[in-house]
Amino acid sequence: MGIFDESICDCCVCPMQCVLKQLVGANVVMLSKQSAVSGVIEEVKDFIVFISSDGNGQLDQLPICNVTAVICTSIDRLSPKLKPISNSNKHKGECNCCERPITSLASSLTGETVDVEFIGEPLDLDMSITIVNVGKGILSGKVSDSPILISTCAITRIIPQ
């Protein structure tokens, strides 16, 4: 899973692209660092996600590096395959000080309900999440009755309940 495991971007961008490819055709709310877009994922390529959001055939194009979370409104998309967590110390810098510790913490809380704060979090959404699975760079959980996938690089706080 992933095509550039030697880059700084393998901690969150590559795993998010792998997840988004599995969600092609799904209705989603895509949260980014700056905005939220609702619609159907039409295509994922070259680290861009294409979303049909207005029904007139035009596609919103979001760079995956800015995607912080995806809320799936298609109930049949509950368990995308996640890139396994690596215990390798080959990654230095940002991945080792940001992604690795929060991924490890989230993994230790699998099955629990926690409050999660992240970059681009909508203020009107209750972010009490039951953690379902954690992979490299991605937390998979449920918020209310909807599946949510959050980039662990974008998580700013996890608060156990």
Disulfide bonds with the S-S distance in Angstrom:
none
